């Protein structure tokens, strides 16, 4: 095994770094959303540092119970959460496990992640490619923006409702 990389691999590792950064940004935004939805001064005790899947689970549960998240908003978030879960699962092949070449001739070498997965005896092999990384990077970035837009829409709606209530209460006094 060698730690020397060729020029082609430099791009692969640069893409890996960008994908990890985008996935971390998505996880951070999910934690912020969970904290916002909970409106608890203690949210930092149970949300900061949890995995994205745990944050998604928490947000789904909070959204179901939150009195100001209406069914169409819940459904829209459920779609976002499903997509986030799928993308974060794709990420696992890149960040968990050992990378290996498939043994093809150098001009057609492809990479794969080799890892054990929880509860499974057999080793799992996931293909790795620059093309897939580019696609994953783009989808993580797009989804992060969509989740931020969903949260901003909810914030604007709640603030508008609160302002109308304050105005109505002021008129009644």
C-alpha positions as CSV (number, residue, x, y, z in Angstrom):
1,X,0.0,0.0,0.0
2,X,1.2,3.4,-0.9
3,X,0.2,6.9,0.1
4,X,1.4,8.4,-3.2
5,X,-1.4,9.6,-5.3
6,X,-1.4,10.3,-9.1
7,X,-2.8,13.4,-10.8
8,X,-6.1,11.7,-11.5
9,X,-6.6,10.9,-7.8
10,X,-5.9,14.5,-6.8
11,X,-9.3,15.5,-8.4
12,X,-11.0,12.5,-6.7
13,X,-9.7,13.6,-3.3
14,X,-10.7,17.3,-3.9
15,X,-14.2,16.1,-4.8
16,X,-14.3,14.0,-1.7
17,X,-13.4,17.0,0.4
18,X,-16.1,19.1,-1.2
19,X,-18.7,16.4,-0.7
20,X,-17.8,16.0,3.0
21,X,-18.1,19.8,3.4
22,X,-21.5,19.9,1.7
23,X,-22.7,16.9,3.8
24,X,-21.5,18.6,7.0
25,X,-23.3,21.8,5.9
26,X,-26.5,19.8,5.5
27,X,-26.1,18.2,8.9
28,X,-25.5,21.6,10.5
29,X,-28.6,23.1,8.8
30,X,-30.7,20.1,10.0
31,X,-29.5,20.6,13.6
32,X,-30.4,24.3,13.3
33,X,-33.9,23.4,12.0
34,X,-34.4,20.9,14.9
35,X,-33.4,23.6,17.4
36,X,-35.8,26.2,15.8
37,X,-38.7,23.8,15.7
38,X,-38.3,22.7,19.3
39,X,-38.2,26.3,20.6
40,X,-36.5,24.9,23.7
41,X,-33.8,26.6,25.7
42,X,-32.4,23.1,26.2
43,X,-32.3,22.0,22.6
44,X,-28.5,22.3,22.5
45,X,-28.4,19.4,25.0
46,X,-30.1,16.9,22.7
47,X,-29.5,18.2,19.2
48,X,-25.9,19.6,18.8
49,X,-23.6,17.0,17.6
50,X,-26.1,14.3,16.7
51,X,-25.9,12.5,13.4
52,X,-28.0,13.8,10.4
53,X,-30.2,10.8,10.6
54,X,-30.9,11.4,14.2
55,X,-31.6,15.1,13.5
56,X,-34.0,14.0,10.7
57,X,-35.8,11.7,13.0
58,X,-36.2,14.4,15.6
59,X,-37.4,17.0,13.1
60,X,-40.0,14.6,11.7
61,X,-41.3,14.0,15.1
62,X,-41.4,17.7,16.1
63,X,-43.0,18.6,12.8
64,X,-45.8,16.1,13.4
65,X,-46.5,17.6,16.8
66,X,-45.7,21.3,16.1
67,X,-49.0,23.2,16.1
68,X,-47.9,25.7,13.5
69,X,-46.5,23.3,10.9
70,X,-49.5,22.5,8.8
71,X,-50.0,19.2,6.8
72,X,-48.7,20.6,3.5
73,X,-45.5,21.8,5.2
74,X,-45.1,18.5,7.0
75,X,-45.5,16.7,3.7
76,X,-43.0,19.0,2.0
77,X,-40.5,18.4,4.8
78,X,-41.0,14.6,4.7
79,X,-40.0,14.7,1.0
80,X,-36.9,16.7,1.9
81,X,-36.1,14.4,4.8
82,X,-36.3,11.3,2.6
83,X,-34.0,12.8,0.0
84,X,-31.6,13.9,2.8
85,X,-31.5,10.3,4.2
86,X,-30.8,8.9,0.7
87,X,-28.0,11.3,0.0
88,X,-26.4,10.9,3.4
89,X,-26.5,7.1,2.9
90,X,-24.7,7.5,-0.4
91,X,-22.1,9.6,1.5
92,X,-21.3,6.6,3.7
93,X,-19.6,4.7,0.9
94,X,-17.1,7.5,0.6
95,X,-16.4,8.3,4.3
96,X,-16.7,4.9,6.0
97,X,-14.5,2.0,5.0
98,X,-11.3,1.5,3.1
99,X,-10.8,2.5,-0.5
100,X,-9.4,0.0,-3.0
101,X,-8.8,-0.3,-6.7
102,X,-10.8,-3.0,-8.5
103,X,-7.7,-4.5,-10.1
104,X,-8.5,-3.3,-13.6
105,X,-5.6,-2.1,-15.9
106,X,-4.4,1.4,-14.9
107,X,-6.1,3.1,-17.8
108,X,-9.5,1.9,-16.6
109,X,-9.0,1.7,-12.8
110,X,-12.1,2.2,-10.7
111,X,-12.3,2.6,-7.0
112,X,-14.5,1.0,-4.4
113,X,-15.2,1.4,-0.7
114,X,-14.9,-1.8,1.3
115,X,-16.5,-1.8,4.7
116,X,-18.5,-3.8,7.2
117,X,-22.0,-2.5,8.0
118,X,-23.8,-2.8,11.2
119,X,-25.4,-6.2,11.8
120,X,-24.0,-7.8,8.6
121,X,-21.4,-10.5,8.4
122,X,-20.3,-10.0,4.7
123,X,-18.2,-7.1,3.6
124,X,-20.0,-4.5,1.6
125,X,-18.5,-3.1,-1.6
126,X,-19.6,0.4,-2.9
127,X,-18.4,1.8,-6.2
128,X,-16.6,5.2,-6.0
129,X,-16.3,7.6,-8.9
130,X,-15.7,11.2,-9.6
131,X,-18.9,11.4,-11.6
132,X,-20.9,10.1,-8.6
133,X,-19.1,12.5,-6.3
134,X,-20.0,15.4,-8.5
135,X,-23.6,14.4,-8.6
136,X,-23.7,13.9,-4.8
137,X,-22.1,17.3,-4.2
138,X,-24.6,19.0,-6.4
139,X,-27.6,17.2,-4.8
140,X,-26.4,17.9,-1.3
141,X,-25.9,21.6,-2.1
142,X,-29.3,21.8,-3.7
143,X,-31.1,20.0,-0.9
144,X,-29.4,22.1,1.7
145,X,-30.8,25.2,0.0
146,X,-34.2,23.7,-0.2
147,X,-34.2,22.8,3.5
148,X,-33.1,26.4,4.3
149,X,-35.9,27.7,2.1
150,X,-38.4,25.5,3.8
151,X,-37.3,26.8,7.2
152,X,-37.3,30.4,6.1
153,X,-40.8,30.0,4.7
154,X,-41.9,28.6,8.0
155,X,-40.2,31.4,9.9
156,X,-41.8,34.1,7.7
157,X,-45.2,32.5,8.1
158,X,-45.0,32.2,11.9
159,X,-43.7,35.8,12.2
160,X,-46.5,37.1,9.9
161,X,-49.1,35.2,12.0
162,X,-47.6,36.6,15.2
163,X,-47.6,40.1,13.8
164,X,-51.3,39.9,12.8
165,X,-52.1,38.6,16.3
166,X,-50.2,41.5,17.9
167,X,-52.0,44.0,15.7
168,X,-55.4,42.5,16.5
169,X,-54.6,42.5,20.2
170,X,-53.5,46.2,20.0
171,X,-56.7,47.1,18.2
172,X,-58.8,45.4,20.9
173,X,-57.1,47.4,23.7
